[in-house]
Amino acid sequence: MSLTRLLAIARKEVMQIVRDTRSLIIVVLMPAVLVLLFGYGVNLDLKGMPVYVYDQDGSQQSQELLKHFQASEYFHIARVVSGYPELTRALDDGSAKMGIVIPWEFSESLRDGRPVEVQALVDGSDDNSANVLIGYAQAVVQGYSSQVQIDWLRERGTAMQPAALSVETRTWYNENLESSAFIIPGVLALVMTVIGAFLTSLTIAREWERGTMEQLISTPVTAMEIMLGKLAPYFVLGMFDTIISALIAIYWFHVPFRGSWVTLLGVSAMFMIVVLSMGFLISVVAKGQFLACQIALLITFLPAFLLSGFLFSIDQMPIALQWITRIFPARYYVSVLKKIFLKGTPASMLYVDLVPLAVFTFVLALAATRSFHKRLD
């Protein structure tokens, strides 16, 4: 491989980027795809959300309260833990969306008619889900509180009202439940998809349409040099835009950034290779700019927008659609972005998303390398 030839191809591609300022408007198939994706993929009702419980009291009364949570269609008590560390880890890795902590004096306070507070720890990285969960939890506790008050009055035959049971909520990761903190990190995935897949899907197709592919084939430049030379400018541009987008999110919109820049840039580079490879594959197969742009929209941009967890919770989609989202790399990248920004999750705890993303990186990079050949066919 010659570095001189590779840089020449990269310089040529930079000139193409500078000269081509046309706006690519795609209307074919978009309405049908949007209707299907919105119809099957969007569900704002939260049901069966996993809840971890730390029951410090362990009494009959605390079990009665937990039965009310279990009887609700909105909650699923996934596990009863023995301490705060296990509860914290479950919220941190996403195993639980809410943690319920019942205090030591729960049954004694109810028996004496004293105020009782049940603690609810809520994952606020998704502000809409957090708000809904808080409302559901308050409704369950209030319903149980009303029953306790009635039983208390019946047992004592008095008109004096006992203290009401209340729930104390603490929202983690997105304390103010601001939607910008939930939405803006996912914008990085859309930016990289546009830079990576949309623009690179036109690279080889542009050469075929303009009749310059024959000239490239007749030169001593190898297929690998052509591919790397054409993708290198988009990789640099995509990483630059990622940094700019992250800085705007942090310093303009005040989105909390609790993770590592090294982890963010490393994962972003992996995802950039994925979308560049996808765009290059599309360009090789389509051999036409308009068709390549259409395909890129359907298999990269729309899934990144609707099926990645960027706006809509994957947990609330139909089971079949949840499995379909696993074939889109943007799902894993958006998940990592939210964990890095809002939770500050270290790289060692991101393996659930990093392993599939690494597999996509290897497979698609290999496929892109094998797809392009210097021949007229």
C-alpha positions as CSV (number, residue, x, y, z in Angstrom):
1,M,0.0,0.0,0.0
2,S,1.4,3.4,-1.0
3,L,0.7,6.3,1.4
4,T,1.3,8.8,-1.5
5,R,-1.5,7.2,-3.6
6,L,-3.8,6.9,-0.6
7,L,-3.4,10.6,0.2
8,A,-4.0,11.5,-3.4
9,I,-7.3,9.6,-3.4
10,A,-8.2,11.3,0.0
11,R,-7.3,14.7,-1.5
12,K,-9.5,14.0,-4.5
13,E,-12.4,13.1,-2.2
14,V,-12.0,16.2,-0.2
15,M,-12.3,18.3,-3.4
16,Q,-15.5,16.3,-4.3
17,I,-16.9,17.1,-0.8
18,V,-16.2,20.8,-1.2
19,R,-17.7,21.1,-4.7
20,D,-20.8,19.0,-4.1
21,T,-23.3,21.3,-2.3
22,R,-26.6,19.8,-3.6
23,S,-29.3,19.1,-1.1
24,L,-30.4,15.4,-1.3
25,I,-34.2,15.2,-0.9
26,I,-35.7,11.8,-0.6
27,V,-39.4,11.3,-0.8
28,V,-39.9,7.8,-2.2
29,L,-41.0,5.2,0.4
30,M,-40.5,7.5,3.3
31,P,-44.2,8.0,4.2
32,A,-44.9,4.3,4.2
33,V,-41.8,3.5,6.3
34,L,-42.6,6.3,8.8
35,V,-46.2,5.1,9.2
36,L,-45.0,1.5,9.8
37,L,-42.3,2.4,12.3
38,F,-44.4,4.9,14.2
39,G,-47.4,2.5,14.2
40,Y,-45.4,-0.5,15.6
41,G,-42.5,1.1,17.3
42,V,-43.9,3.9,19.4
43,N,-45.6,3.0,22.7
44,L,-45.6,5.6,25.5
45,D,-47.3,3.4,28.0
46,L,-44.9,1.9,30.5
47,K,-45.9,-1.6,31.6
48,G,-44.0,-4.3,33.5
49,M,-41.1,-2.1,34.3
50,P,-38.4,-4.0,36.3
51,V,-38.2,-2.9,40.0
52,Y,-35.6,-4.0,42.6
53,V,-36.7,-4.0,46.2
54,Y,-34.7,-3.4,49.4
55,D,-37.1,-4.4,52.2
56,Q,-35.3,-3.4,55.4
57,D,-38.4,-4.1,57.6
58,G,-39.3,-7.6,56.3
59,S,-42.7,-7.4,58.0
60,Q,-46.1,-8.5,56.9
61,Q,-47.1,-4.9,56.3
62,S,-44.1,-4.3,54.0
63,Q,-45.0,-7.5,52.1
64,E,-48.5,-6.2,51.7
65,L,-47.2,-3.0,50.1
66,L,-45.0,-5.0,47.7
67,K,-48.0,-7.1,46.7
68,H,-49.7,-3.9,45.7
69,F,-46.7,-3.1,43.4
70,Q,-46.7,-6.6,42.0
71,A,-50.4,-6.5,41.4
72,S,-50.0,-3.3,39.3
73,E,-49.5,-3.9,35.6
74,Y,-46.9,-1.2,35.5
75,F,-44.4,-2.8,37.7
76,H,-42.6,-6.1,37.9
77,I,-40.6,-6.9,41.0
78,A,-37.5,-8.4,39.4
79,R,-35.5,-9.0,42.5
80,V,-35.4,-8.4,46.3
81,V,-31.9,-7.3,47.2
82,S,-30.1,-7.2,50.6
83,G,-28.5,-3.8,50.5
84,Y,-27.9,-0.5,48.7
85,P,-24.8,-1.6,46.7
86,E,-26.8,-4.2,44.8
87,L,-29.6,-1.8,44.2
88,T,-27.2,0.9,43.0
89,R,-25.6,-1.6,40.5
90,A,-28.9,-2.6,39.1
91,L,-29.9,1.0,38.4
92,D,-26.4,1.7,37.0
93,D,-26.4,-1.2,34.5
94,G,-30.1,-0.8,33.5
95,S,-31.4,-4.0,35.1
96,A,-33.8,-2.0,37.2
97,K,-35.7,1.2,36.3
98,M,-36.8,1.8,39.9
99,G,-35.6,0.8,43.3
100,I,-38.0,0.6,46.2
101,V,-36.6,0.9,49.7
102,I,-38.9,0.1,52.7
103,P,-37.5,1.5,56.0
104,W,-36.8,-0.4,59.1
105,E,-39.6,1.1,61.2
106,F,-42.2,0.7,58.5
107,S,-44.6,-1.7,60.3
108,E,-44.1,0.0,63.7
109,S,-44.8,3.4,62.3
110,L,-48.0,2.2,60.6
111,R,-49.1,0.5,63.8
112,D,-48.6,3.8,65.8
113,G,-50.2,6.0,63.1
114,R,-46.9,7.9,62.5
115,P,-45.8,9.2,59.1
116,V,-43.9,6.7,57.0
117,E,-41.8,7.4,53.9
118,V,-41.0,4.8,51.3
119,Q,-38.0,5.6,49.2
120,A,-38.2,5.2,45.4
121,L,-34.9,5.5,43.5
122,V,-35.7,6.3,39.8
123,D,-33.4,6.0,36.8
124,G,-33.8,9.5,35.3
125,S,-31.7,8.9,32.2
126,D,-35.1,8.7,30.4
127,D,-37.0,11.6,31.8
128,N,-40.4,10.7,30.3
129,S,-40.2,7.2,31.8
130,A,-39.0,8.5,35.1
131,N,-41.9,10.9,35.4
132,V,-44.4,8.3,34.5
133,L,-42.9,5.8,37.0
134,I,-43.0,8.3,39.8
135,G,-46.7,8.9,39.2
136,Y,-47.4,5.2,39.1
137,A,-45.4,4.6,42.3
138,Q,-47.3,7.4,44.1
139,A,-50.6,6.0,43.0
140,V,-49.7,2.5,44.3
141,V,-48.5,3.9,47.6
142,Q,-51.5,6.1,48.0
143,G,-53.9,3.2,47.3
144,Y,-52.1,1.2,50.0
145,S,-52.1,4.1,52.4
146,S,-55.9,4.5,52.0
147,Q,-56.4,0.9,52.9
148,V,-54.1,1.2,55.9
149,Q,-56.1,4.2,57.2
150,I,-59.4,2.4,56.9
151,D,-58.1,-0.7,58.7
152,W,-56.5,1.5,61.4
153,L,-59.8,3.3,62.1
154,R,-61.8,0.1,62.0
155,E,-59.5,-1.6,64.6
156,R,-59.6,1.4,67.0
157,G,-63.1,2.6,66.4
158,T,-61.9,6.2,66.4
159,A,-62.5,9.1,64.0
160,M,-58.9,10.3,64.4
161,Q,-57.0,10.0,61.1
162,P,-53.6,8.3,61.2
163,A,-50.7,9.8,59.4
164,A,-50.7,9.1,55.7
165,L,-48.1,6.9,54.0
166,S,-46.0,8.8,51.5
167,V,-43.3,8.0,49.0
168,E,-40.0,9.9,48.8
169,T,-38.5,9.9,45.3
170,R,-34.9,10.5,44.3
171,T,-34.1,10.7,40.7
172,W,-30.7,9.5,39.6
173,Y,-28.6,10.5,36.6
174,N,-31.0,13.2,35.4
175,E,-32.0,14.9,38.6
176,N,-34.1,17.7,37.0
177,L,-35.7,15.3,34.5
178,E,-34.8,17.6,31.6
179,S,-35.7,16.2,28.3
180,S,-32.6,17.7,26.7
181,A,-30.4,15.5,28.8
182,F,-32.2,12.5,27.5
183,I,-32.5,13.5,23.8
184,I,-29.3,15.4,23.0
185,P,-26.7,12.5,23.6
186,G,-28.6,10.5,21.0
187,V,-28.2,13.3,18.5
188,L,-24.6,12.3,18.2
189,A,-25.7,9.0,16.6
190,L,-27.8,10.9,14.1
191,V,-24.9,13.2,13.2
192,M,-22.5,10.3,12.7
193,T,-25.1,8.4,10.7
194,V,-25.6,11.4,8.3
195,I,-21.8,12.0,7.9
196,G,-20.9,8.3,7.7
197,A,-23.6,6.5,5.9
198,F,-25.3,9.3,3.8
199,L,-22.3,10.9,2.4
200,T,-20.1,7.8,1.9
201,S,-23.0,6.1,0.2
202,L,-22.3,8.5,-2.7
203,T,-18.6,8.0,-3.0
204,I,-18.3,5.1,-5.4
205,A,-21.8,5.8,-7.0
206,R,-20.6,9.3,-7.9
207,E,-17.6,7.8,-9.7
208,W,-19.8,5.5,-11.7
209,E,-22.3,8.2,-12.7
210,R,-19.6,10.7,-13.7
211,G,-17.6,8.1,-15.7
212,T,-14.4,8.6,-13.7
213,M,-14.4,5.0,-12.3
214,E,-12.7,3.8,-15.5
215,Q,-9.9,6.3,-14.9
216,L,-9.4,5.1,-11.3
217,I,-9.3,1.5,-12.4
218,S,-6.7,2.2,-15.0
219,T,-4.3,3.7,-12.4
220,P,-1.9,1.7,-10.2
221,V,-4.0,2.6,-7.1
222,T,-5.2,-0.6,-5.4
223,A,-8.8,-1.2,-4.3
224,M,-7.8,-0.9,-0.6
225,E,-6.2,2.5,-1.3
226,I,-9.3,3.7,-3.0
227,M,-11.5,2.6,-0.2
228,L,-9.3,4.0,2.6
229,G,-8.6,7.2,0.7
230,K,-12.3,7.9,0.1
231,L,-13.4,7.0,3.7
232,A,-10.6,8.8,5.6
233,P,-11.9,12.4,5.0
234,Y,-15.4,11.3,6.2
235,F,-13.9,9.6,9.3
236,V,-12.0,12.8,10.2
237,L,-15.1,14.9,9.5
238,G,-17.3,12.6,11.5
239,M,-15.1,12.6,14.6
240,F,-14.7,16.3,14.4
241,D,-18.5,16.8,14.3
242,T,-18.8,14.3,17.2
243,I,-16.5,16.5,19.4
244,I,-18.3,19.7,18.4
245,S,-21.7,18.1,19.1
246,A,-20.6,16.9,22.5
247,L,-19.1,20.3,23.4
248,I,-22.4,22.0,22.4
249,A,-24.4,19.5,24.4
250,I,-22.2,20.0,27.5
251,Y,-21.6,23.7,27.5
252,W,-24.6,25.1,25.7
253,F,-27.4,22.8,26.7
254,H,-25.7,21.9,30.0
255,V,-26.2,18.2,29.5
256,P,-24.2,16.4,32.3
257,F,-21.1,14.6,31.2
258,R,-20.0,12.2,33.9
259,G,-18.0,9.7,31.8
260,S,-14.6,9.6,30.1
261,W,-13.7,11.4,26.9
262,V,-11.4,8.6,26.0
263,T,-14.3,6.1,26.2
264,L,-16.6,8.4,24.2
265,L,-14.1,8.9,21.4
266,G,-13.1,5.3,21.3
267,V,-16.7,4.1,21.0
268,S,-17.5,6.9,18.5
269,A,-14.6,5.8,16.4
270,M,-16.0,2.2,16.4
271,F,-19.4,3.4,15.4
272,M,-17.9,5.7,12.7
273,I,-16.2,2.7,11.1
274,V,-19.5,0.9,11.2
275,V,-21.5,3.6,9.4
276,L,-18.6,4.3,7.0
277,S,-18.5,0.6,6.0
278,M,-22.3,0.5,5.6
279,G,-22.2,3.6,3.4
280,F,-19.4,2.3,1.3
281,L,-21.2,-1.1,0.8
282,I,-24.3,0.8,-0.2
283,S,-22.3,2.9,-2.7
284,V,-20.7,-0.2,-4.3
285,V,-24.0,-2.0,-4.6
286,A,-26.2,0.9,-5.8
287,K,-23.9,2.5,-8.4
288,G,-26.2,5.4,-8.5
289,Q,-26.4,8.4,-6.1
290,F,-30.1,8.7,-5.8
291,L,-30.6,5.0,-5.2
292,A,-27.7,4.9,-2.8
293,C,-29.2,7.8,-0.8
294,Q,-32.6,6.1,-0.6
295,I,-31.0,2.8,0.7
296,A,-28.9,4.8,3.2
297,L,-32.1,6.5,4.5
298,L,-34.0,3.2,4.9
299,I,-31.3,1.1,6.6
300,T,-29.3,3.6,8.6
301,F,-30.9,7.0,9.3
302,L,-34.5,5.9,10.0
303,P,-33.5,3.0,12.3
304,A,-31.1,5.3,14.1
305,F,-33.9,7.8,14.6
306,L,-36.7,5.5,15.6
307,L,-35.3,2.1,16.6
308,S,-32.2,3.0,18.6
309,G,-33.8,4.2,21.9
310,F,-33.0,7.8,20.8
311,L,-36.5,9.0,21.4
312,F,-38.6,5.9,22.2
313,S,-38.0,3.3,24.8
314,I,-37.0,0.0,23.3
315,D,-38.4,-1.8,26.4
316,Q,-41.9,-0.7,25.5
317,M,-41.8,-1.9,21.8
318,P,-43.4,-5.2,20.8
319,I,-41.2,-8.2,21.5
320,A,-40.6,-8.8,17.8
321,L,-39.6,-5.3,17.2
322,Q,-37.2,-5.4,20.2
323,W,-35.4,-8.3,18.5
324,I,-35.3,-6.4,15.2
325,T,-33.6,-3.4,16.9
326,R,-30.6,-5.7,17.8
327,I,-29.5,-5.8,14.1
328,F,-29.0,-2.0,14.0
329,P,-25.7,-0.8,15.4
330,A,-27.2,2.6,16.4
331,R,-29.1,0.9,19.2
332,Y,-25.9,0.0,21.0
333,Y,-24.2,3.3,20.3
334,V,-27.1,5.4,21.7
335,S,-27.2,3.2,24.8
336,V,-23.5,3.8,25.4
337,L,-23.9,7.5,24.8
338,K,-26.6,7.9,27.5
339,K,-24.6,5.8,29.9
340,I,-21.4,7.8,29.3
341,F,-23.1,11.2,29.5
342,L,-25.6,10.7,32.3
343,K,-24.3,7.8,34.4
344,G,-20.6,8.1,33.9
345,T,-20.5,4.3,33.4
346,P,-16.9,3.0,33.1
347,A,-15.9,1.1,30.0
348,S,-15.6,-2.1,32.0
349,M,-19.4,-2.0,32.6
350,L,-20.3,-1.3,28.9
351,Y,-19.6,-4.7,27.6
352,V,-23.3,-5.5,26.9
353,D,-23.2,-2.8,24.2
354,L,-19.5,-2.8,23.3
355,V,-19.3,-6.4,22.3
356,P,-22.1,-6.3,19.7
357,L,-20.8,-3.0,18.4
358,A,-17.3,-4.5,18.1
359,V,-18.8,-7.4,16.2
360,F,-20.6,-5.0,13.8
361,T,-17.3,-3.1,13.4
362,F,-15.3,-6.2,12.4
363,V,-18.0,-7.7,10.1
364,L,-18.9,-4.6,8.2
365,A,-15.3,-3.4,7.8
366,L,-14.5,-6.8,6.4
367,A,-17.5,-6.8,4.1
368,A,-16.7,-3.3,2.8
369,T,-13.1,-4.4,2.1
370,R,-14.3,-7.5,0.2
371,S,-17.1,-5.7,-1.7
372,F,-15.0,-3.4,-3.9
373,H,-12.9,-4.7,-6.8
374,K,-11.0,-2.8,-9.6
375,R,-12.9,-4.1,-12.5
376,L,-15.8,-3.0,-14.8
377,D,-18.8,-5.2,-13.9
